[in-house]
Amino acid sequence: MKIQNVADDAFRRYGKVLEGYDFTELLKEMKHTPVPEDVIYVPSVEEMEALPVAKELQNKGYGGLPIEIGYCNGHNKKLNGLEYHRNSEINVAVTDLVLLIGHQQDIEKDFTYDTSKVEAFLVPAGTGIEVYATTLHYAPCHVNEAGFQCVVVLPKGTNTELTFDTAAEGEDKLLTAKNKWLIAHEEAAIEGAFNGLKGENVGID
């Protein structure tokens, strides 16, 4: 896949690079987080949410809404799935990493999605980005063999366990956690997920 950069104009349809934040303490706190051979996601980490930048992210990034700050770390080279939320997600790359992303508007009426429409963007280490609500995304891909580390900021409660019943039809069948609609690739064998990604389970070399 051609790997573009989040600084390129092509990324403006998916999100934007954040300016005016000091992520130094956040990046330092991330040094304590594990980088497994697979992928780990933790929605909320108290130590990161206690940092001064958390209040900035809450007020400037989310207009005062309560937020959670967690992380997604590990090793990955494949798409495997695409998810979306009802709101933007803020990512801060601790290491260089690549995001595989698409547009929610390209999901078909039967909730399938053609993976040939996915684009790849490098997020350089230390860069903060806003990923718009209509941007399909999932776990980053690592660039270095040591793996990837990424801070994930979302409205509080997102990606936590569902506490209500959902229908097995329509968009409801994509809801796998609170504020998380997921379309998976069958190759990834994600338990309980709707396998609606059609075509190759794309990735980077």
VOBA-1610 file (N, C-alpha, C; in pm, whole numbers, padded with zeros to 5 digits, always signed):
BEGIN
Met+00083-00120+00000Met+00000+00000+00000Met+00086+00125+00000Lys+00041+00226-00068Lys+00108+00356-00064Lys+00083+00418+00073Ile+00189+00456+00142Ile+00176+00517+00275Ile+00193+00668+00263Gln+00087+00741+00293Gln+00089+00886+00292Gln+00122+00936+00433Asn+00120+01067+00451Asn+00153+01125+00581Asn+00035+01211+00627Val+00009+01212+00758Val-00104+01291+00810Val-00085+01441+00784Ala+00038+01482+00749Ala+00063+01622+00716Ala+00019+01653+00572Asp-00009+01549+00492Asp-00051+01568+00353Asp-00195+01618+00344Asp-00225+01689+00237Asp-00362+01739+00215Asp-00463+01625+00210Ala-00420+01507+00164Ala-00510+01393+00151Ala-00573+01352+00284Phe-00505+01383+00396Phe-00557+01344+00527Phe-00670+01435+00573Arg-00683+01553+00513Arg-00781+01651+00560Arg-00924+01600+00548Arg-00949+01501+00464Arg-01083+01443+00451Arg-01113+01346+00566Tyr-01008+01308+00637Tyr-01023+01209+00745Tyr-01006+01269+00884Gly-00929+01376+00893Gly-00899+01433+01024Gly-00803+01550+01010Lys-00739+01584+01122Lys-00644+01694+01117Lys-00534+01674+01221Val-00420+01737+01196Val-00310+01735+01292Val-00338+01842+01397Leu-00322+01806+01524Leu-00351+01897+01635Leu-00232+01988+01662Glu-00262+02112+01696Glu-00159+02208+01733Glu-00198+02273+01866Gly-00098+02325+01938Gly-00126+02399+02061Gly-00132+02315+02187Tyr-00097+02186+02177Tyr-00094+02099+02295Tyr+00051+02062+02328Asp+00080+02043+02456Asp+00209+01992+02498Asp+00188+01849+02549Phe+00231+01753+02470Phe+00209+01612+02503Phe+00328+01549+02577Thr+00423+01630+02622Thr+00547+01577+02681Thr+00520+01481+02797Glu+00439+01522+02894Glu+00412+01438+03011Glu+00331+01314+02974Leu+00243+01328+02878Leu+00163+01214+02831Leu+00253+01109+02767Leu+00346+01153+02683Leu+00440+01061+02618Leu+00529+00993+02723Lys+00567+01068+02827Lys+00651+01012+02934Lys+00574+00904+03011Glu+00446+00930+03039Glu+00363+00833+03111Glu+00346+00704+03030Met+00342+00716+02898Met+00324+00599+02811Met+00442+00503+02814Lys+00556+00549+02865Lys+00673+00462+02873Lys+00650+00345+02969His+00550+00360+03057His+00520+00255+03155His+00422+00150+03101Thr+00375+00167+02979Thr+00272+00077+02926Thr+00335-00036+02844Pro+00274-00154+02847Pro+00331-00271+02778Pro+00313-00265+02626Val+00403-00332+02555Val+00392-00346+02409Val+00397-00495+02376Pro+00280-00561+02374Pro+00277-00706+02351Pro+00301-00743+02205Glu+00316-00872+02179Glu+00336-00920+02042Glu+00207-00909+01960Asp+00092-00908+02029Asp-00035-00884+01960Asp-00076-00739+01988Val-00203-00713+02010Val-00249-00575+02035Val-00325-00568+02167Ile-00295-00467+02247Ile-00369-00443+02371Ile-00432-00304+02364Tyr-00558-00297+02411Tyr-00627-00167+02418Tyr-00682-00150+02558Val-00650-00038+02620Val-00700-00003+02753Val-00771+00132+02740Pro-00904+00138+02763Pro-00977+00263+02740Pro-00942+00377+02832Ser-00906+00346+02958Ser-00891+00452+03058Ser-00775+00423+03152Val-00685+00520+03166Val-00571+00507+03258Val-00570+00630+03348Glu-00590+00609+03478Glu-00604+00719+03574Glu-00484+00814+03573Glu-00363+00756+03564Glu-00243+00839+03570Glu-00238+00938+03453Met-00284+00897+03337Met-00283+00986+03221Met-00397+01088+03230Glu-00509+01044+03285Glu-00624+01134+03299Glu-00601+01240+03407Ala-00500+01219+03494Ala-00468+01315+03600Ala-00371+01423+03554Leu-00316+01409+03433Leu-00219+01506+03383Leu-00288+01637+03341Pro-00219+01751+03350Pro-00279+01879+03310Pro-00332+01881+03167Val-00264+01809+03076Val-00307+01809+02936Val-00443+01743+02919Ala-00483+01660+03015Ala-00614+01594+03006Ala-00727+01697+03011Lys-00712+01795+03096Lys-00813+01901+03106Lys-00818+01982+02976Glu-00702+02005+02917Glu-00695+02074+02788Glu-00767+01995+02679Leu-00740+01866+02677Leu-00803+01780+02577Leu-00954+01776+02597Gln-00997+01774+02722Gln-01140+01772+02752Gln-01207+01901+02705Asn-01146+02013+02736Asn-01210+02142+02707Asn-01191+02187+02562Lys-01068+02179+02512Lys-01041+02222+02375Lys-01083+02117+02273Gly-01057+01990+02307Gly-01083+01883+02211Gly-01227+01837+02206Tyr-01295+01840+02322Tyr-01431+01785+02330Tyr-01533+01882+02388Gly-01496+02011+02392Gly-01593+02112+02434Gly-01645+02095+02575Gly-01562+02034+02662Gly-01600+02019+02802Gly-01664+01886+02838Leu-01687+01799+02740Leu-01743+01667+02771Leu-01644+01583+02851Pro-01694+01500+02943Pro-01603+01408+03014Pro-01533+01315+02914Ile-01404+01293+02936Ile-01328+01208+02844Ile-01259+01094+02918Glu-01208+01000+02841Glu-01121+00895+02892Glu-00993+00899+02809Ile-00880+00873+02874Ile-00753+00865+02804Ile-00693+00728+02831Gly-00671+00655+02724Gly-00613+00521+02734Gly-00508+00503+02628Tyr-00484+00377+02591Tyr-00381+00351+02491Tyr-00410+00225+02410Cys-00350+00220+02294Cys-00349+00101+02210Cys-00204+00076+02171Asn-00150-00038+02213Asn-00009-00073+02189Asn+00003-00211+02128Gly+00117-00238+02066Gly+00143-00374+02023Gly+00212-00385+01889His+00187-00500+01825His+00241-00529+01693His+00126-00568+01601Asn+00121-00507+01484Asn+00013-00534+01389Asn+00055-00487+01251Lys+00015-00562+01148Lys+00045-00524+01010Lys-00079-00530+00920Lys-00194-00571+00977Lys-00314-00594+00897Lys-00431-00504+00938Leu-00527-00490+00849Leu-00647-00410+00874Leu-00735-00477+00981Asn-00777-00600+00955Asn-00857-00686+01045Asn-00999-00637+01071Gly-01018-00509+01084Gly-01152-00456+01109Gly-01151-00305+01090Leu-01271-00247+01087Leu-01286-00101+01083Leu-01400-00064+01176Glu-01378+00035+01260Glu-01481+00078+01354Glu-01505+00228+01338Tyr-01617+00272+01395Tyr-01644+00415+01401Tyr-01720+00445+01528His-01719+00573+01565His-01788+00622+01683His-01881+00735+01641Arg-01958+00789+01733Arg-02046+00902+01702Arg-01974+01035+01722Asn-01843+01029+01738Asn-01765+01149+01768Asn-01622+01128+01722Ser-01547+01238+01718Ser-01405+01229+01683Ser-01328+01153+01791Glu-01215+01096+01748Glu-01119+01032+01838Glu-00988+01107+01826Ile-00921+01131+01937Ile-00790+01193+01934Ile-00684+01086+01960Asn-00584+01081+01873Asn-00471+00989+01888Asn-00343+01070+01903Val-00254+01022+01989Val-00120+01079+01999Val-00022+00964+01977Ala+00056+00974+01870Ala+00153+00869+01837Ala+00274+00881+01929Val+00300+00777+02007Val+00418+00774+02093Val+00539+00727+02011Thr+00511+00632+01922Thr+00609+00585+01824Thr+00555+00620+01685Asp+00639+00612+01584Asp+00587+00616+01448Asp+00486+00503+01433Leu+00376+00530+01365Leu+00277+00425+01339Leu+00199+00460+01212Val+00131+00360+01157Val+00051+00380+01037Val-00095+00348+01068Leu-00185+00439+01030Leu-00329+00415+01042Leu-00386+00375+00907Leu-00469+00271+00907Leu-00543+00229+00788Leu-00685+00279+00806Ile-00730+00367+00718Ile-00857+00436+00740Ile-00942+00444+00613Gly-01071+00468+00635Gly-01166+00481+00525Gly-01278+00576+00565His-01380+00583+00478His-01493+00673+00502His-01620+00595+00538Gln-01688+00637+00642Gln-01815+00575+00680Gln-01916+00583+00566Gln-01907+00689+00487Gln-02001+00709+00375Gln-01988+00600+00269Asp-01879+00525+00270Asp-01858+00418+00171Asp-01910+00283+00218Ile-01966+00278+00339Ile-02030+00153+00384Ile-02158+00132+00305Glu-02176+00012+00252Glu-02294-00018+00171Glu-02418-00033+00259Lys-02535-00038+00195Lys-02662-00049+00269Lys-02670-00177+00352Asp-02599-00282+00306Asp-02598-00408+00382Asp-02485-00414+00484Phe-02422-00297+00509Phe-02315-00280+00607Phe-02186-00354+00571Thr-02167-00378+00441Thr-02039-00428+00394Thr-01954-00310+00348Tyr-01824-00335+00337Tyr-01731-00229+00297Tyr-01619-00292+00215Asp-01586-00228+00104Asp-01482-00275+00013Asp-01345-00226+00061Thr-01259-00319+00100Thr-01130-00281+00160Thr-01035-00215+00061Ser-01066-00220-00068Ser-00979-00154-00166Ser-00985-00002-00152Lys-01083+00048-00077Lys-01098+00192-00056Lys-01016+00244+00062Val-00952+00153+00135Val-00874+00192+00253Val-00746+00265+00211Glu-00709+00369+00287Glu-00585+00441+00266Glu-00498+00431+00390Ala-00366+00441+00369Ala-00270+00430+00479Ala-00200+00564+00503Phe-00189+00602+00631Phe-00124+00729+00667Phe-00026+00708+00782Leu+00096+00758+00763Leu+00195+00757+00870Leu+00165+00869+00969Val+00166+00836+01099Val+00156+00935+01206Val+00293+00936+01275Pro+00373+01040+01253Pro+00507+01043+01315Pro+00501+01051+01467Ala+00599+00994+01533Ala+00607+00997+01679Ala+00596+01139+01732Gly+00513+01156+01837Gly+00494+01287+01899Gly+00381+01368+01840Thr+00320+01317+01732Thr+00213+01389+01663Thr+00077+01355+01723Gly-00004+01457+01746Gly-00143+01438+01788Gly-00235+01464+01670Ile-00336+01381+01653Ile-00431+01400+01543Ile-00574+01384+01594Glu-00666+01453+01528Glu-00808+01428+01546Glu-00854+01342+01430Val-00919+01230+01461Val-00976+01141+01359Val-01126+01164+01361Tyr-01180+01218+01254Tyr-01321+01257+01252Tyr-01415+01138+01273Ala-01534+01166+01322Ala-01632+01062+01356Ala-01666+00973+01237Thr-01663+01028+01117Thr-01700+00951+00997Thr-01581+00877+00936Thr-01467+00880+01006Thr-01348+00808+00958Thr-01343+00669+01020Leu-01343+00569+00934Leu-01330+00430+00979Leu-01184+00404+01015His-01162+00335+01125His-01026+00311+01172His-01025+00187+01260Tyr-00907+00140+01295Tyr-00895+00029+01389Tyr-00754+00034+01448Ala-00699-00077+01490Ala-00566-00075+01553Ala-00460-00027+01454Pro-00366+00055+01500Pro-00257+00100+01413Pro-00167-00016+01370Cys-00082+00012+01272Cys+00021-00083+01229Cys+00157-00031+01276His+00244-00124+01316His+00376-00082+01362His+00468-00059+01242Val+00561+00034+01261Val+00661+00067+01160Val+00795+00006+01199Asn+00824+00009+01329Asn+00948-00047+01382Asn+00919-00181+01450Glu+01016-00269+01448Glu+00997-00403+01503Glu+00966-00401+01653Ala+01000-00291+01719Ala+00971-00278+01863Ala+00822-00262+01889Gly+00744-00237+01783Gly+00598-00224+01797Gly+00552-00079+01793Phe+00423-00060+01820Phe+00367+00075+01821Phe+00306+00106+01957Gln+00300+00235+01988Gln+00232+00285+02108Gln+00152+00408+02069Cys+00024+00410+02108Cys-00064+00518+02067Cys-00159+00555+02181Val-00163+00683+02216Val-00260+00733+02313Val-00395+00747+02243Val-00502+00706+02311Val-00637+00713+02254Val-00727+00793+02349Val-00784+00902+02297Val-00873+00988+02376Val-01012+00984+02314Leu-01112+00958+02398Leu-01251+00947+02352Leu-01346+00995+02463Pro-01471+01026+02429Pro-01568+01056+02534Pro-01580+00939+02633Lys-01596+00973+02759Lys-01597+00873+02866Lys-01701+00764+02841Gly-01660+00641+02860Gly-01749+00527+02843Gly-01737+00458+02708Thr-01674+00524+02611Thr-01657+00465+02478Thr-01571+00339+02486Asn-01608+00239+02408Asn-01535+00111+02399Asn-01542+00029+02527Thr-01634+00064+02617Thr-01654-00019+02736Thr-01769-00116+02711Glu-01783-00212+02798Glu-01879-00321+02778Glu-02023-00271+02770Leu-02098-00330+02676Leu-02240-00296+02661Leu-02318-00337+02785Thr-02410-00252+02827Thr-02493-00283+02945Thr-02640-00290+02905Phe-02664-00307+02775Phe-02801-00315+02723Phe-02803-00411+02606Asp-02921-00460+02573Asp-02935-00554+02462Asp-02940-00481+02329Thr-02884-00543+02226Thr-02889-00487+02091Thr-02954-00585+01996Ala-03012-00532+01890Ala-03075-00617+01788Ala-02968-00680+01700Ala-03002-00793+01639Ala-02908-00863+01551Ala-02930-00824+01406Glu-02980-00705+01386Glu-03008-00660+01250Glu-02977-00510+01238Gly-02970-00462+01114Gly-02941-00321+01091Gly-02807-00280+01149Glu-02792-00153+01175Glu-02665-00103+01230Glu-02638-00160+01368Asp-02743-00199+01439Asp-02726-00253+01574Asp-02633-00374+01577Lys-02630-00452+01467Lys-02546-00573+01467Lys-02397-00540+01465Leu-02364-00413+01440Leu-02224-00370+01439Leu-02177-00325+01578Leu-02272-00304+01669Leu-02240-00247+01800Leu-02179-00355+01891Thr-02048-00345+01915Thr-01979-00446+01995Thr-01936-00394+02132Ala-01943-00264+02151Ala-01914-00200+02280Ala-01984-00065+02278Lys-01983+00005+02391Lys-02050+00135+02393Lys-01983+00231+02295Asn-02065+00293+02211Asn-02018+00392+02113Asn-01915+00332+02017Lys-01924+00203+01990Lys-01830+00136+01898Lys-01906+00046+01802Trp-01907+00088+01675Trp-01967+00009+01568Trp-01853-00051+01487Leu-01848-00183+01476Leu-01733-00254+01418Leu-01774-00343+01300Ile-01699-00330+01191Ile-01712-00421+01077Ile-01580-00496+01067Ala-01585-00628+01075Ala-01463-00709+01080Ala-01436-00779+00947His-01311-00825+00932His-01274-00911+00820His-01275-01055+00872Glu-01332-01145+00793Glu-01346-01284+00841Glu-01210-01346+00875Glu-01105-01303+00807Glu-00971-01356+00831Glu-00925-01328+00974Ala-00975-01219+01032Ala-00933-01180+01167Ala-01003-01262+01276Ala-01115-01326+01240Ala-01189-01411+01334Ala-01216-01340+01467Ile-01273-01220+01459Ile-01305-01143+01580Ile-01438-01192+01635Glu-01435-01248+01754Glu-01554-01311+01814Glu-01668-01210+01832Gly-01786-01247+01784Gly-01905-01166+01802Gly-01920-01051+01705Ala-01821-01034+01614Ala-01824-00920+01521Ala-01890-00959+01389Phe-01950-00862+01323Phe-02009-00880+01190Phe-01899-00874+01085Asn-01885-00981+01006Asn-01781-00987+00904Asn-01831-00923+00775Gly-01813-00792+00766Gly-01864-00719+00651Gly-01756-00659+00562Leu-01628-00678+00597Leu-01522-00626+00512Leu-01500-00721+00395Lys-01516-00670+00274Lys-01506-00751+00154Lys-01376-00719+00081Gly-01312-00823+00029Gly-01185-00806-00038Gly-01071-00848+00052Glu-00952-00807+00014Glu-00831-00847+00087Glu-00825-00783+00225Asn-00772-00860+00320Asn-00743-00804+00452Asn-00612-00726+00440Val-00626-00603+00390Val-00508-00526+00350Val-00418-00495+00468Gly-00294-00461+00436Gly-00198-00428+00541Gly-00077-00360+00482Ile+00026-00343+00565Ile+00150-00284+00518Ile+00261-00386+00535Asp+00367-00374+00456Asp+00479-00468+00464Asp+00574-00431+00577
//
